């Protein structure tokens, strides 16, 4: 029983922290202060170059927000004779709109970051994985709209799309939202400037020696 309660409180604490970070992302968005970019940010790299991925989901998030606003207005009319219930639904609806805006703000303010040694890939608040460029075996431009969950693969899709595939020569670990460690050897992710990011990664990748040709047949 105690273990169950501890696990429940831990999950609740993680979810509360996650939503607080989403709301903080709104402030970063307004202040135009991306997270993890530049030396002035405590978690940033001075030589890092940011690559956004939020462009593909802008219309989707706007649509979600519009639907929530319409719902808020509709419920206000339907519940006008029940002020207590109306106030409860109003708070929930406004909070939902804030969370949707926070998700988009998190994707804008937490871009992918490429340095001379590391590629940092992110999606919202939930995923943050640092990949040493020495572990990159290949990078290619690849548009995908469907993704299956498989061991050793990580799909950071935006609006159900990924545009780059990164194959690794060795497993790289990252932490899930709930603190579980996962090792991956193939990462698919989305980037607004996919071609530029793929080329930039190749520039920093170590040169790998070509395999020796097979010996010819003895004369």
C-alpha positions in Angstrom: 0.0 0.0 0.0 2.8 2.4 1.0 4.6 1.6 -2.3 1.5 2.3 -4.3 1.0 5.7 -2.6 4.7 6.6 -3.1 4.4 5.7 -6.8 1.2 7.7 -7.1 2.7 10.8 -5.4 5.8 10.5 -7.6 3.7 10.4 -10.8 1.6 13.3 -9.6 4.8 15.3 -8.8 6.2 14.7 -12.3 2.9 15.7 -14.0 2.7 18.9 -11.9 6.3 19.8 -12.8 5.6 19.1 -16.4 2.6 21.4 -16.5 4.5 24.1 -14.6 7.3 23.9 -17.2 4.7 24.3 -20.0 3.4 27.4 -18.3 6.9 28.7 -17.9 7.5 28.1 -21.6 4.7 30.7 -22.3 6.8 33.3 -20.4 9.9 32.3 -22.4 8.0 32.5 -25.6 6.8 36.1 -24.8 10.3 37.1 -23.7 11.9 35.4 -26.8 14.3 33.4 -24.6 14.8 29.9 -25.9 15.8 27.2 -23.5 19.3 25.6 -23.9 20.5 27.9 -26.6 23.4 30.3 -26.0 25.8 30.7 -23.1 23.5 32.9 -21.2 21.1 30.1 -20.6 22.2 27.9 -17.7 21.6 24.7 -19.7 22.9 26.1 -23.0 26.0 25.8 -25.1 27.9 28.8 -26.3 28.5 27.4 -29.8 25.1 25.8 -30.2 22.9 26.3 -33.3 19.2 26.1 -32.9 16.9 24.2 -35.3 13.1 24.6 -34.8 10.5 22.0 -35.3 7.2 23.8 -34.3 6.2 25.1 -37.7 4.4 21.9 -38.8 2.1 21.9 -35.8 1.1 25.6 -35.7 -2.2 25.2 -37.6 -3.0 22.1 -35.5 -2.5 23.8 -32.2 -4.4 26.9 -33.4 -7.3 24.5 -34.3 -7.3 22.9 -30.9 -7.2 26.3 -29.2 -10.1 27.6 -31.4 -12.2 24.5 -30.5 -11.6 25.1 -26.8 -12.6 28.7 -27.0 -15.8 27.8 -28.8 -16.5 25.1 -26.1 -15.9 27.7 -23.4 -18.4 30.1 -25.0 -21.0 27.4 -25.5 -20.7 26.1 -21.9 -21.0 29.7 -20.6 -24.4 30.0 -22.4 -25.7 26.5 -21.4 -24.7 27.0 -17.7 -25.6 30.6 -17.3 -28.3 29.6 -14.7 -25.8 27.5 -12.7 -23.1 30.0 -11.7 -21.1 27.6 -9.5 -20.9 24.9 -12.2 -20.3 27.6 -14.8 -17.3 28.9 -12.9 -15.8 25.4 -12.5 -16.1 24.7 -16.2 -14.7 28.2 -17.0 -11.6 27.6 -15.0 -11.1 24.2 -16.6 -11.6 25.5 -20.1 -9.2 28.4 -19.6 -6.6 26.1 -18.1 -7.0 23.8 -21.1 -6.3 26.6 -23.5 -3.2 27.6 -21.5 -1.9 24.1 -21.6 -2.4 23.9 -25.4 -0.6 27.3 -25.8 2.1 26.0 -23.4 2.7 22.9 -25.5 3.2 25.1 -28.6 5.4 27.5 -26.6 7.5 24.6 -25.3 8.2 23.4 -28.9 9.1 26.9 -30.0 11.4 27.7 -27.0 13.0 24.2 -26.8 14.4 23.7 -30.3 16.9 21.1 -31.4 20.5 22.3 -30.7 23.6 21.3 -32.7 27.1 21.9 -31.4 30.4 20.7 -32.7 30.2 17.6 -30.5 26.5 16.9 -29.7 23.1 17.0 -31.2 20.4 17.7 -28.7 16.9 16.6 -29.8 13.8 17.6 -28.0 10.0 17.5 -28.2 8.0 19.7 -25.9 9.0 19.1 -22.3 8.7 15.3 -22.5 11.8 14.3 -24.5 15.3 15.6 -24.3 18.1 13.4 -25.6 21.7 14.3 -26.3 23.5 12.4 -29.0 27.3 12.5 -29.3 28.2 13.1 -33.0 30.8 10.4 -32.7 27.9 7.9 -32.2 26.2 9.0 -35.5 26.6 6.4 -38.2 24.4 8.1 -40.8 21.9 10.9 -41.2 19.4 11.1 -44.0 16.4 13.1 -45.1 13.4 10.9 -44.7 9.7 12.0 -44.6 7.5 9.6 -42.6 3.9 10.0 -41.6 3.4 6.7 -39.8 5.5 5.3 -37.0 5.5 2.0 -35.1 6.8 1.6 -31.6 9.8 -0.7 -31.7 12.6 -1.4 -29.2 15.7 0.6 -29.9 13.8 3.3 -31.9 12.7 6.8 -30.9 10.2 8.7 -33.0 9.9 12.4 -32.2 7.1 13.2 -34.6 5.4 16.5 -34.9 1.8 16.5 -36.4 2.5 12.8 -37.1 5.5 13.6 -39.3 9.3 13.1 -39.0 11.7 14.4 -41.6 15.1 13.1 -40.6 16.4 9.7 -39.7 19.5 9.3 -37.5 21.2 5.9 -37.3 23.6 5.4 -34.4 26.7 3.2 -34.3 26.2 2.6 -30.6 23.2 2.8 -28.2 22.4 6.2 -26.6 20.3 6.4 -23.5 17.7 9.0 -22.5 15.1 9.5 -19.8 11.4 9.3 -20.5 9.0 11.7 -18.9 8.5 9.3 -15.9 12.2 8.7 -15.5 12.7 5.4 -17.2 15.9 4.8 -19.1 15.7 3.8 -22.7 18.5 3.0 -25.1 18.0 3.8 -28.8 20.0 3.2 -32.0 17.6 4.8 -34.5 16.0 8.2 -34.0 13.5 9.8 -36.3 12.6 13.5 -35.7 11.1 16.5 -37.3 12.9 19.8 -38.2 11.6 22.8 -40.0 14.9 23.1 -41.9 15.6 19.4 -42.4 18.0 19.7 -45.3 20.2 22.3 -43.5 20.2 20.3 -40.3 21.2 17.1 -42.0 24.0 18.8 -43.9 25.2 20.5 -40.7 25.3 17.1 -38.8 27.4 15.6 -41.6 29.9 18.4 -41.4 30.6 17.5 -37.8 30.5 13.7 -38.1 33.8 12.0 -37.8 35.1 10.5 -41.1 34.7 6.8 -41.1 37.2 4.7 -42.9 35.9 2.8 -45.9 36.0 -1.0 -45.5 39.0 -2.7 -47.1 38.3 -4.2 -50.5 38.1 -8.0 -50.6 41.3 -9.6 -51.8 41.3 -10.8 -55.4 41.5 -14.4 -56.4 45.2 -15.5 -56.3 46.8 -15.9 -59.7 
